[in-house]
Amino acid sequence: MRQKAVFYHAGCPVCLDAERQLAQSLDPQRYEVEIVHLGEARERVREAEAAGVKSVPVLLLGGIPLHINFGADIADLH
Amino acid sequence: MRQKAVFYHAGCPVCLDAERQLAQSLDPQRYEVEIVHLGEARERVREAEAAGVKSVPVLLLGGIPLHINFGADIADLH
C-alpha cells in the first residue's frame, strides 16, 4: 500500500519550483502525493500547523514536515 | 537515463532524518541519489557552494538546491 505524502504550498515561485522539482520526484510505487494550496484551502492551515509545519513549501512525509527553502511563514496564511 | 541528484549533509540529526525521509524516497527509476557527508568530504564543500547550497541538509535536484529544514550553515563546514 502506498504511503500518503502531503505537499503544502501557497502558490509562491519558491513553492512552484519545489513542487515541480520535489513533489513530483517521489517514488510513485511507494508514495501518493497530495498537493494542497493553502492560499485556496485556508481551512487546512490548522491541520498543517498541527503536523508541525512552520513555513511553506513543505513536504509532509511519514508525518514529518520537511520544510523546503522558504516561501512564506505559515502564520501569514491564516 | 536516470538523472543524478546529490544529497549533501553533515551527519547532524536533522540531516539523518531528512536523508531517511527524503533522499531515499525519490523515484529510483528516474533518480540516482548520491549521498555526500560534507564533514567527511570537506573538499566537496566548494562544489556544493558553487551549486548555491547555503545550508545542510540539502538535496540538489535538477541543479536546484532544495534546502530541507536546517541543520548547519555551509560556511561552518569549511
Backbone of each chain as nested JSON, in Angstrom:
{
  "chains": [
    {"id": "A", "residues": [
      {"number": 1, "name": "MET", "atoms": {"N": [0.837, -1.195, 0.0], "CA": [0.0, 0.0, 0.0], "C": [0.875, 1.249, 0.0]}},
      {"number": 2, "name": "ARG", "atoms": {"N": [0.465, 2.218, -0.784], "CA": [1.262, 3.435, -0.866], "C": [1.047, 4.317, 0.357]}},
      {"number": 3, "name": "GLN", "atoms": {"N": [2.12, 4.987, 0.736], "CA": [2.083, 5.89, 1.888], "C": [1.652, 7.264, 1.377]}},
      {"number": 4, "name": "LYS", "atoms": {"N": [0.887, 7.952, 2.209], "CA": [0.45, 9.273, 1.782], "C": [1.474, 10.342, 2.157]}},
      {"number": 5, "name": "ALA", "atoms": {"N": [1.74, 11.241, 1.233], "CA": [2.597, 12.397, 1.494], "C": [1.78, 13.623, 1.113]}},
      {"number": 6, "name": "VAL", "atoms": {"N": [1.974, 14.712, 1.832], "CA": [1.237, 15.934, 1.516], "C": [2.228, 17.061, 1.249]}},
      {"number": 7, "name": "PHE", "atoms": {"N": [2.071, 17.712, 0.114], "CA": [2.902, 18.869, -0.215], "C": [2.03, 20.108, -0.06]}},
      {"number": 8, "name": "TYR", "atoms": {"N": [2.339, 20.931, 0.95], "CA": [1.584, 22.167, 1.191], "C": [2.355, 23.319, 0.564]}},
      {"number": 9, "name": "HIS", "atoms": {"N": [1.656, 24.184, -0.117], "CA": [2.318, 25.357, -0.683], "C": [1.345, 26.533, -0.68]}},
      {"number": 10, "name": "ALA", "atoms": {"N": [1.821, 27.676, -1.174], "CA": [0.967, 28.865, -1.173], "C": [1.045, 29.589, -2.517]}},
      {"number": 11, "name": "GLY", "atoms": {"N": [1.413, 28.855, -3.546], "CA": [1.41, 29.447, -4.881], "C": [2.6, 30.339, -5.204]}},
      {"number": 12, "name": "CYS", "atoms": {"N": [3.537, 30.477, -4.249], "CA": [4.686, 31.358, -4.468], "C": [5.669, 30.724, -5.453]}},
      {"number": 13, "name": "PRO", "atoms": {"N": [6.529, 31.54, -6.073], "CA": [7.506, 30.985, -7.02], "C": [8.385, 29.905, -6.402]}},
      {"number": 14, "name": "VAL", "atoms": {"N": [8.84, 30.136, -5.168], "CA": [9.652, 29.126, -4.482], "C": [8.858, 27.826, -4.321]}},
      {"number": 15, "name": "CYS", "atoms": {"N": [7.539, 28.003, -4.048], "CA": [6.667, 26.831, -3.875], "C": [6.541, 26.031, -5.163]}},
      {"number": 16, "name": "LEU", "atoms": {"N": [6.347, 26.743, -6.262], "CA": [6.123, 26.062, -7.529], "C": [7.383, 25.346, -7.995]}},
      {"number": 17, "name": "ASP", "atoms": {"N": [8.539, 25.972, -7.772], "CA": [9.797, 25.297, -8.09], "C": [9.926, 24.004, -7.296]}},
      {"number": 18, "name": "ALA", "atoms": {"N": [9.645, 24.106, -5.995], "CA": [9.795, 22.944, -5.131], "C": [8.809, 21.849, -5.529]}},
      {"number": 19, "name": "GLU", "atoms": {"N": [7.612, 22.264, -5.927], "CA": [6.621, 21.262, -6.336], "C": [7.112, 20.528, -7.568]}},
      {"number": 20, "name": "ARG", "atoms": {"N": [7.558, 21.32, -8.542], "CA": [7.982, 20.702, -9.798], "C": [9.194, 19.804, -9.548]}},
      {"number": 21, "name": "GLN", "atoms": {"N": [10.131, 20.3, -8.728], "CA": [11.35, 19.549, -8.512], "C": [11.163, 18.347, -7.604]}},
      {"number": 22, "name": "LEU", "atoms": {"N": [10.459, 18.591, -6.509], "CA": [10.479, 17.569, -5.476], "C": [9.203, 16.731, -5.375]}},
      {"number": 23, "name": "ALA", "atoms": {"N": [8.063, 17.392, -5.269], "CA": [6.825, 16.646, -5.031], "C": [6.565, 15.649, -6.151]}},
      {"number": 24, "name": "GLN", "atoms": {"N": [7.022, 15.989, -7.338], "CA": [6.78, 15.092, -8.469], "C": [7.912, 14.101, -8.689]}},
      {"number": 25, "name": "SER", "atoms": {"N": [8.873, 14.08, -7.759], "CA": [10.033, 13.21, -7.931], "C": [10.019, 11.999, -7.009]}},
      {"number": 26, "name": "LEU", "atoms": {"N": [9.015, 11.958, -6.128], "CA": [8.949, 10.822, -5.208], "C": [8.573, 9.558, -5.974]}},
      {"number": 27, "name": "ASP", "atoms": {"N": [8.948, 8.445, -5.386], "CA": [8.674, 7.149, -5.995], "C": [7.158, 6.889, -5.998]}},
      {"number": 28, "name": "PRO", "atoms": {"N": [6.543, 6.864, -7.182], "CA": [5.089, 6.665, -7.247], "C": [4.646, 5.269, -6.806]}},
      {"number": 29, "name": "GLN", "atoms": {"N": [5.609, 4.339, -6.738], "CA": [5.277, 2.985, -6.249], "C": [5.045, 3.001, -4.745]}},
      {"number": 30, "name": "ARG", "atoms": {"N": [5.688, 3.971, -4.084], "CA": [5.617, 3.989, -2.614], "C": [4.828, 5.151, -2.046]}},
      {"number": 31, "name": "TYR", "atoms": {"N": [4.703, 6.24, -2.833], "CA": [4.05, 7.433, -2.292], "C": [2.927, 7.954, -3.162]}},
      {"number": 32, "name": "GLU", "atoms": {"N": [1.874, 8.345, -2.47], "CA": [0.773, 9.021, -3.137], "C": [0.839, 10.453, -2.613]}},
      {"number": 33, "name": "VAL", "atoms": {"N": [1.113, 11.41, -3.499], "CA": [1.336, 12.784, -3.062], "C": [0.101, 13.649, -3.31]}},
      {"number": 34, "name": "GLU", "atoms": {"N": [-0.383, 14.25, -2.233], "CA": [-1.491, 15.198, -2.35], "C": [-0.89, 16.602, -2.336]}},
      {"number": 35, "name": "ILE", "atoms": {"N": [-1.3, 17.432, -3.285], "CA": [-0.812, 18.808, -3.346], "C": [-1.903, 19.721, -2.781]}},
      {"number": 36, "name": "VAL", "atoms": {"N": [-1.564, 20.517, -1.775], "CA": [-2.551, 21.397, -1.143], "C": [-2.087, 22.85, -1.212]}},
      {"number": 37, "name": "HIS", "atoms": {"N": [-2.866, 23.686, -1.856], "CA": [-2.575, 25.127, -1.942], "C": [-3.271, 25.79, -0.757]}},
      {"number": 38, "name": "LEU", "atoms": {"N": [-2.504, 26.176, 0.242], "CA": [-3.105, 26.698, 1.474], "C": [-3.73, 28.077, 1.286]}},
      {"number": 39, "name": "GLY", "atoms": {"N": [-3.347, 28.767, 0.224], "CA": [-3.989, 30.056, -0.044], "C": [-5.428, 29.851, -0.513]}},
      {"number": 40, "name": "GLU", "atoms": {"N": [-5.682, 28.699, -1.103], "CA": [-7.032, 28.398, -1.606], "C": [-7.8, 27.483, -0.666]}},
      {"number": 41, "name": "ALA", "atoms": {"N": [-7.09, 26.768, 0.189], "CA": [-7.739, 25.85, 1.134], "C": [-7.331, 26.261, 2.545]}},
      {"number": 42, "name": "ARG", "atoms": {"N": [-7.751, 27.466, 2.932], "CA": [-7.317, 28.011, 4.225], "C": [-7.796, 27.193, 5.411]}},
      {"number": 43, "name": "GLU", "atoms": {"N": [-8.856, 26.436, 5.206], "CA": [-9.361, 25.598, 6.303], "C": [-8.375, 24.48, 6.653]}},
      {"number": 44, "name": "ARG", "atoms": {"N": [-7.353, 24.296, 5.828], "CA": [-6.378, 23.236, 6.113], "C": [-5.094, 23.757, 6.749]}},
      {"number": 45, "name": "VAL", "atoms": {"N": [-5.043, 25.075, 6.981], "CA": [-3.848, 25.657, 7.609], "C": [-3.646, 25.057, 9.008]}},
      {"number": 46, "name": "ARG", "atoms": {"N": [-4.753, 24.917, 9.752], "CA": [-4.62, 24.371, 11.114], "C": [-4.122, 22.931, 11.111]}},
      {"number": 47, "name": "GLU", "atoms": {"N": [-4.583, 22.166, 10.151], "CA": [-4.133, 20.77, 10.01], "C": [-2.617, 20.744, 9.771]}},
      {"number": 48, "name": "ALA", "atoms": {"N": [-2.148, 21.667, 8.925], "CA": [-0.708, 21.729, 8.639], "C": [0.06, 22.127, 9.899]}},
      {"number": 49, "name": "GLU", "atoms": {"N": [-0.438, 23.123, 10.603], "CA": [0.224, 23.577, 11.831], "C": [0.276, 22.45, 12.868]}},
      {"number": 50, "name": "ALA", "atoms": {"N": [-0.817, 21.698, 12.956], "CA": [-0.87, 20.598, 13.923], "C": [0.187, 19.543, 13.597]}},
      {"number": 51, "name": "ALA", "atoms": {"N": [0.575, 19.46, 12.326], "CA": [1.591, 18.489, 11.908], "C": [3.01, 19.043, 12.092]}},
      {"number": 52, "name": "GLY", "atoms": {"N": [3.093, 20.305, 12.577], "CA": [4.407, 20.887, 12.831], "C": [4.931, 21.776, 11.718]}},
      {"number": 53, "name": "VAL", "atoms": {"N": [4.076, 22.09, 10.755], "CA": [4.503, 22.927, 9.634], "C": [4.703, 24.371, 10.091]}},
      {"number": 54, "name": "LYS", "atoms": {"N": [5.88, 24.935, 9.773], "CA": [6.209, 26.305, 10.162], "C": [6.189, 27.245, 8.972]}},
      {"number": 55, "name": "SER", "atoms": {"N": [6.469, 26.706, 7.782], "CA": [6.525, 27.536, 6.575], "C": [6.217, 26.672, 5.357]}},
      {"number": 56, "name": "VAL", "atoms": {"N": [5.947, 27.334, 4.265], "CA": [5.753, 26.622, 3.001], "C": [6.816, 27.098, 2.013]}},
      {"number": 57, "name": "PRO", "atoms": {"N": [7.169, 26.313, 1.015], "CA": [6.673, 24.972, 0.75], "C": [7.207, 23.94, 1.755]}},
      {"number": 58, "name": "VAL", "atoms": {"N": [6.416, 22.899, 1.94], "CA": [6.793, 21.849, 2.891], "C": [6.223, 20.516, 2.396]}},
      {"number": 59, "name": "LEU", "atoms": {"N": [6.987, 19.494, 2.629], "CA": [6.52, 18.153, 2.274], "C": [6.355, 17.379, 3.566]}},
      {"number": 60, "name": "LEU", "atoms": {"N": [5.134, 16.918, 3.808], "CA": [4.865, 16.116, 4.996], "C": [5.019, 14.662, 4.581]}},
      {"number": 61, "name": "LEU", "atoms": {"N": [6.092, 14.047, 5.064], "CA": [6.448, 12.709, 4.612], "C": [6.62, 11.824, 5.844]}},
      {"number": 62, "name": "GLY", "atoms": {"N": [5.825, 10.784, 5.933], "CA": [5.881, 9.927, 7.109], "C": [5.544, 10.711, 8.367]}},
      {"number": 63, "name": "GLY", "atoms": {"N": [4.69, 11.726, 8.219], "CA": [4.273, 12.528, 9.37], "C": [5.282, 13.586, 9.787]}},
      {"number": 64, "name": "ILE", "atoms": {"N": [6.428, 13.649, 9.108], "CA": [7.492, 14.603, 9.454], "C": [7.495, 15.746, 8.441]}},
      {"number": 65, "name": "PRO", "atoms": {"N": [7.424, 17.008, 8.905], "CA": [7.472, 18.12, 7.948], "C": [8.9, 18.398, 7.488]}},
      {"number": 66, "name": "LEU", "atoms": {"N": [9.09, 18.364, 6.182], "CA": [10.378, 18.715, 5.588], "C": [10.188, 20.069, 4.931]}},
      {"number": 67, "name": "HIS", "atoms": {"N": [10.632, 21.129, 5.627], "CA": [10.493, 22.486, 5.086], "C": [11.525, 22.673, 3.996]}},
      {"number": 68, "name": "ILE", "atoms": {"N": [11.089, 23.143, 2.849], "CA": [11.974, 23.253, 1.683], "C": [12.196, 24.722, 1.344]}},
      {"number": 69, "name": "ASN", "atoms": {"N": [13.467, 25.122, 1.389], "CA": [13.789, 26.526, 1.157], "C": [12.838, 27.376, 1.994]}},
      {"number": 70, "name": "PHE", "atoms": {"N": [12.428, 28.527, 1.543], "CA": [11.478, 29.304, 2.33], "C": [10.651, 30.167, 1.403]}},
      {"number": 71, "name": "GLY", "atoms": {"N": [9.341, 29.962, 1.444], "CA": [8.455, 30.766, 0.609], "C": [7.648, 31.727, 1.457]}},
      {"number": 72, "name": "ALA", "atoms": {"N": [6.952, 31.197, 2.458], "CA": [6.109, 32.021, 3.318], "C": [5.941, 31.359, 4.675]}},
      {"number": 73, "name": "ASP", "atoms": {"N": [5.754, 32.192, 5.689], "CA": [5.518, 31.7, 7.041], "C": [4.077, 31.205, 7.139]}},
      {"number": 74, "name": "ILE", "atoms": {"N": [3.893, 30.091, 7.828], "CA": [2.531, 29.533, 7.946], "C": [1.599, 30.53, 8.651]}},
      {"number": 75, "name": "ALA", "atoms": {"N": [2.163, 31.322, 9.562], "CA": [1.34, 32.282, 10.305], "C": [0.72, 33.334, 9.381]}},
      {"number": 76, "name": "ASP", "atoms": {"N": [1.342, 33.575, 8.25], "CA": [0.82, 34.577, 7.317], "C": [-0.29, 34.025, 6.426]}},
      {"number": 77, "name": "LEU", "atoms": {"N": [-0.62, 32.761, 6.596], "CA": [-1.618, 32.132, 5.715], "C": [-2.996, 32.0, 6.351]}},
      {"number": 78, "name": "HIS", "atoms": {"N": [-3.116, 32.483, 7.595], "CA": [-4.428, 32.39, 8.26], "C": [-5.423, 33.336, 7.611]}}
    ]},
    {"id": "B", "residues": [
      {"number": 1, "name": "MET", "atoms": {"N": [17.6, 7.378, -19.224], "CA": [18.755, 7.542, -18.342], "C": [18.331, 8.253, -17.059]}},
      {"number": 2, "name": "ARG", "atoms": {"N": [18.862, 7.768, -15.963], "CA": [18.483, 8.384, -14.693], "C": [19.227, 9.694, -14.482]}},
      {"number": 3, "name": "GLN", "atoms": {"N": [18.515, 10.61, -13.819], "CA": [19.084, 11.92, -13.512], "C": [19.828, 11.81, -12.182]}},
      {"number": 4, "name": "LYS", "atoms": {"N": [20.909, 12.542, -12.083], "CA": [21.66, 12.484, -10.839], "C": [21.145, 13.518, -9.835]}},
      {"number": 5, "name": "ALA", "atoms": {"N": [20.986, 13.091, -8.617], "CA": [20.613, 14.008, -7.53], "C": [21.679, 13.837, -6.459]}},
      {"number": 6, "name": "VAL", "atoms": {"N": [22.016, 14.909, -5.758], "CA": [23.023, 14.822, -4.704], "C": [22.409, 15.298, -3.387]}},
      {"number": 7, "name": "PHE", "atoms": {"N": [22.533, 14.488, -2.375], "CA": [22.068, 14.862, -1.043], "C": [23.301, 15.151, -0.193]}},
      {"number": 8, "name": "TYR", "atoms": {"N": [23.49, 16.433, 0.158], "CA": [24.623, 16.824, 0.997], "C": [24.152, 16.922, 2.441]}},
      {"number": 9, "name": "HIS", "atoms": {"N": [24.933, 16.4, 3.343], "CA": [24.574, 16.525, 4.755], "C": [25.845, 16.622, 5.59]}},
      {"number": 10, "name": "ALA", "atoms": {"N": [25.666, 16.73, 6.904], "CA": [26.833, 16.877, 7.773], "C": [26.715, 15.986, 9.002]}},
      {"number": 11, "name": "GLY", "atoms": {"N": [25.916, 14.932, 8.865], "CA": [25.819, 13.965, 9.957], "C": [24.955, 14.379, 11.129]}},
      {"number": 12, "name": "CYS", "atoms": {"N": [24.344, 15.573, 11.037], "CA": [23.519, 16.053, 12.148], "C": [22.197, 15.282, 12.202]}},
      {"number": 13, "name": "PRO", "atoms": {"N": [21.539, 15.292, 13.376], "CA": [20.265, 14.563, 13.496], "C": [19.24, 15.016, 12.457]}},
      {"number": 14, "name": "VAL", "atoms": {"N": [19.15, 16.338, 12.228], "CA": [18.208, 16.853, 11.23], "C": [18.565, 16.287, 9.849]}},
      {"number": 15, "name": "CYS", "atoms": {"N": [19.888, 16.171, 9.606], "CA": [20.355, 15.635, 8.319], "C": [19.946, 14.183, 8.143]}},
      {"number": 16, "name": "LEU", "atoms": {"N": [20.129, 13.401, 9.189], "CA": [19.849, 11.974, 9.08], "C": [18.354, 11.716, 8.912]}},
      {"number": 17, "name": "ASP", "atoms": {"N": [17.54, 12.508, 9.601], "CA": [16.089, 12.389, 9.416], "C": [15.727, 12.68, 7.972]}},
      {"number": 18, "name": "ALA", "atoms": {"N": [16.295, 13.767, 7.439], "CA": [15.975, 14.165, 6.073], "C": [16.442, 13.113, 5.077]}},
      {"number": 19, "name": "GLU", "atoms": {"N": [17.602, 12.535, 5.361], "CA": [18.1, 11.503, 4.462], "C": [17.161, 10.313, 4.45]}},
      {"number": 20, "name": "ARG", "atoms": {"N": [16.789, 9.881, 5.646], "CA": [15.936, 8.697, 5.732], "C": [14.586, 8.983, 5.073]}},
      {"number": 21, "name": "GLN", "atoms": {"N": [14.049, 10.19, 5.367], "CA": [12.724, 10.503, 4.859], "C": [12.717, 10.815, 3.375]}},
      {"number": 22, "name": "LEU", "atoms": {"N": [13.667, 11.625, 2.961], "CA": [13.541, 12.191, 1.626], "C": [14.462, 11.582, 0.581]}},
      {"number": 23, "name": "ALA", "atoms": {"N": [15.753, 11.539, 0.889], "CA": [16.704, 11.099, -0.138], "C": [16.397, 9.686, -0.597]}},
      {"number": 24, "name": "GLN", "atoms": {"N": [15.828, 8.902, 0.304], "CA": [15.533, 7.513, -0.047], "C": [14.12, 7.334, -0.589]}},
      {"number": 25, "name": "SER", "atoms": {"N": [13.425, 8.451, -0.801], "CA": [12.036, 8.369, -1.261], "C": [11.857, 8.756, -2.72]}},
      {"number": 26, "name": "LEU", "atoms": {"N": [12.955, 9.201, -3.342], "CA": [12.844, 9.592, -4.75], "C": [12.624, 8.355, -5.618]}},
      {"number": 27, "name": "ASP", "atoms": {"N": [12.039, 8.601, -6.76], "CA": [11.746, 7.53, -7.701], "C": [13.056, 6.948, -8.253]}},
      {"number": 28, "name": "PRO", "atoms": {"N": [13.377, 5.693, -7.906], "CA": [14.644, 5.105, -8.355], "C": [14.696, 4.873, -9.863]}},
      {"number": 29, "name": "GLN", "atoms": {"N": [13.533, 4.923, -10.493], "CA": [13.503, 4.781, -11.954], "C": [14.056, 6.025, -12.624]}},
      {"number": 30, "name": "ARG", "atoms": {"N": [13.901, 7.167, -11.936], "CA": [14.282, 8.445, -12.538], "C": [15.509, 9.09, -11.921]}},
      {"number": 31, "name": "TYR", "atoms": {"N": [15.801, 8.744, -10.675], "CA": [16.892, 9.424, -9.981], "C": [17.915, 8.478, -9.382]}},
      {"number": 32, "name": "GLU", "atoms": {"N": [19.162, 8.865, -9.543], "CA": [20.262, 8.174, -8.901], "C": [20.763, 9.148, -7.835]}},
      {"number": 33, "name": "VAL", "atoms": {"N": [20.632, 8.788, -6.579], "CA": [20.964, 9.722, -5.499], "C": [22.328, 9.418, -4.899]}},
      {"number": 34, "name": "GLU", "atoms": {"N": [23.186, 10.413, -4.928], "CA": [24.489, 10.291, -4.274], "C": [24.396, 10.977, -2.919]}},
      {"number": 35, "name": "ILE", "atoms": {"N": [24.843, 10.317, -1.872], "CA": [24.814, 10.893, -0.524], "C": [26.23, 11.357, -0.188]}},
      {"number": 36, "name": "VAL", "atoms": {"N": [26.389, 12.635, 0.147], "CA": [27.715, 13.183, 0.451], "C": [27.734, 13.769, 1.859]}},
      {"number": 37, "name": "HIS", "atoms": {"N": [28.582, 13.243, 2.701], "CA": [28.757, 13.758, 4.066], "C": [29.869, 14.811, 3.995]}},
      {"number": 38, "name": "LEU", "atoms": {"N": [29.493, 16.083, 4.073], "CA": [30.465, 17.161, 3.891], "C": [31.45, 17.277, 5.053]}},
      {"number": 39, "name": "GLY", "atoms": {"N": [31.093, 16.699, 6.183], "CA": [32.033, 16.701, 7.303], "C": [33.198, 15.762, 7.025]}},
      {"number": 40, "name": "GLU", "atoms": {"N": [32.94, 14.738, 6.214], "CA": [33.982, 13.754, 5.889], "C": [34.613, 14.018, 4.524]}},
      {"number": 41, "name": "ALA", "atoms": {"N": [33.918, 14.759, 3.67], "CA": [34.423, 15.064, 2.319], "C": [34.454, 16.579, 2.169]}},
      {"number": 42, "name": "ARG", "atoms": {"N": [35.311, 17.209, 2.979], "CA": [35.35, 18.676, 3.003], "C": [35.786, 19.276, 1.677]}},
      {"number": 43, "name": "GLU", "atoms": {"N": [36.478, 18.497, 0.879], "CA": [36.912, 19.013, -0.424], "C": [35.716, 19.249, -1.344]}},
      {"number": 44, "name": "ARG", "atoms": {"N": [34.555, 18.785, -0.956], "CA": [33.377, 18.974, -1.806], "C": [32.491, 20.133, -1.35]}},
      {"number": 45, "name": "VAL", "atoms": {"N": [32.906, 20.824, -0.275], "CA": [32.124, 21.958, 0.21], "C": [32.03, 23.049, -0.856]}},
      {"number": 46, "name": "ARG", "atoms": {"N": [33.147, 23.301, -1.541], "CA": [33.134, 24.356, -2.566], "C": [32.221, 24.005, -3.739]}},
      {"number": 47, "name": "GLU", "atoms": {"N": [32.204, 22.747, -4.093], "CA": [31.313, 22.28, -5.166], "C": [29.853, 22.54, -4.768]}},
      {"number": 48, "name": "ALA", "atoms": {"N": [29.537, 22.267, -3.511], "CA": [28.164, 22.495, -3.029], "C": [27.843, 23.987, -3.046]}},
      {"number": 49, "name": "GLU", "atoms": {"N": [28.782, 24.802, -2.565], "CA": [28.569, 26.252, -2.548], "C": [28.372, 26.781, -3.963]}},
      {"number": 50, "name": "ALA", "atoms": {"N": [29.162, 26.259, -4.908], "CA": [29.061, 26.708, -6.298], "C": [27.677, 26.401, -6.869]}},
      {"number": 51, "name": "ALA", "atoms": {"N": [27.029, 25.368, -6.33], "CA": [25.691, 24.986, -6.793], "C": [24.603, 25.793, -6.084]}},
      {"number": 52, "name": "GLY", "atoms": {"N": [25.02, 26.681, -5.167], "CA": [24.047, 27.527, -4.487], "C": [23.612, 27.024, -3.126]}},
      {"number": 53, "name": "VAL", "atoms": {"N": [24.303, 26.023, -2.615], "CA": [23.946, 25.461, -1.312], "C": [24.313, 26.431, -0.192]}},
      {"number": 54, "name": "LYS", "atoms": {"N": [23.347, 26.719, 0.676], "CA": [23.555, 27.645, 1.797], "C": [23.619, 26.915, 3.131]}},
      {"number": 55, "name": "SER", "atoms": {"N": [22.948, 25.778, 3.21], "CA": [22.905, 25.024, 4.463], "C": [22.651, 23.555, 4.148]}},
      {"number": 56, "name": "VAL", "atoms": {"N": [22.893, 22.727, 5.154], "CA": [22.573, 21.308, 5.019], "C": [21.554, 20.934, 6.088]}},
      {"number": 57, "name": "PRO", "atoms": {"N": [20.747, 19.911, 5.875], "CA": [20.729, 19.045, 4.703], "C": [20.113, 19.738, 3.492]}},
      {"number": 58, "name": "VAL", "atoms": {"N": [20.558, 19.3, 2.324], "CA": [20.073, 19.89, 1.083], "C": [20.076, 18.813, 0.007]}},
      {"number": 59, "name": "LEU", "atoms": {"N": [19.079, 18.893, -0.837], "CA": [19.001, 17.962, -1.966], "C": [19.186, 18.779, -3.233]}},
      {"number": 60, "name": "LEU", "atoms": {"N": [20.207, 18.438, -3.987], "CA": [20.453, 19.114, -5.259], "C": [19.746, 18.291, -6.329]}},
      {"number": 61, "name": "LEU", "atoms": {"N": [18.674, 18.851, -6.85], "CA": [17.813, 18.096, -7.769], "C": [17.635, 18.928, -9.035]}},
      {"number": 62, "name": "GLY", "atoms": {"N": [18.068, 18.382, -10.152], "CA": [17.987, 19.141, -11.397], "C": [18.812, 20.414, -11.316]}},
      {"number": 63, "name": "GLY", "atoms": {"N": [19.882, 20.366, -10.515], "CA": [20.76, 21.529, -10.39], "C": [20.261, 22.593, -9.434]}},
      {"number": 64, "name": "ILE", "atoms": {"N": [19.07, 22.384, -8.866], "CA": [18.482, 23.363, -7.942], "C": [18.626, 22.864, -6.504]}},
      {"number": 65, "name": "PRO", "atoms": {"N": [19.189, 23.7, -5.607], "CA": [19.299, 23.255, -4.22], "C": [17.97, 23.397, -3.465]}},
      {"number": 66, "name": "LEU", "atoms": {"N": [17.523, 22.298, -2.918], "CA": [16.313, 22.311, -2.084], "C": [16.787, 22.134, -0.649]}},
      {"number": 67, "name": "HIS", "atoms": {"N": [16.868, 23.261, 0.085], "CA": [17.32, 23.218, 1.473], "C": [16.192, 22.656, 2.317]}},
      {"number": 68, "name": "ILE", "atoms": {"N": [16.507, 21.668, 3.127], "CA": [15.48, 20.974, 3.899], "C": [15.673, 21.252, 5.381]}},
      {"number": 69, "name": "ASN", "atoms": {"N": [14.638, 21.842, 5.993], "CA": [14.744, 22.226, 7.401], "C": [16.088, 22.947, 7.57]}},
      {"number": 70, "name": "PHE", "atoms": {"N": [16.716, 22.823, 8.707], "CA": [18.019, 23.481, 8.86], "C": [18.86, 22.687, 9.837]}},
      {"number": 71, "name": "GLY", "atoms": {"N": [20.015, 22.25, 9.381], "CA": [20.919, 21.511, 10.254], "C": [22.143, 22.332, 10.577]}},
      {"number": 72, "name": "ALA", "atoms": {"N": [22.819, 22.81, 9.527], "CA": [24.045, 23.584, 9.71], "C": [24.261, 24.499, 8.515]}},
      {"number": 73, "name": "ASP", "atoms": {"N": [24.926, 25.623, 8.782], "CA": [25.26, 26.56, 7.726], "C": [26.468, 26.01, 6.952]}},
      {"number": 74, "name": "ILE", "atoms": {"N": [26.438, 26.157, 5.648], "CA": [27.537, 25.633, 4.825], "C": [28.859, 26.304, 5.203]}},
      {"number": 75, "name": "ALA", "atoms": {"N": [28.782, 27.564, 5.623], "CA": [30.002, 28.299, 5.978], "C": [30.722, 27.659, 7.171]}},
      {"number": 76, "name": "ASP", "atoms": {"N": [29.976, 26.939, 7.997], "CA": [30.584, 26.3, 9.166], "C": [31.249, 24.971, 8.822]}},
      {"number": 77, "name": "LEU", "atoms": {"N": [31.175, 24.564, 7.572], "CA": [31.728, 23.253, 7.193], "C": [33.083, 23.333, 6.514]}},
      {"number": 78, "name": "HIS", "atoms": {"N": [33.609, 24.55, 6.385], "CA": [34.922, 24.687, 5.752], "C": [36.018, 24.151, 6.665]}}
    ]}
  ]
}
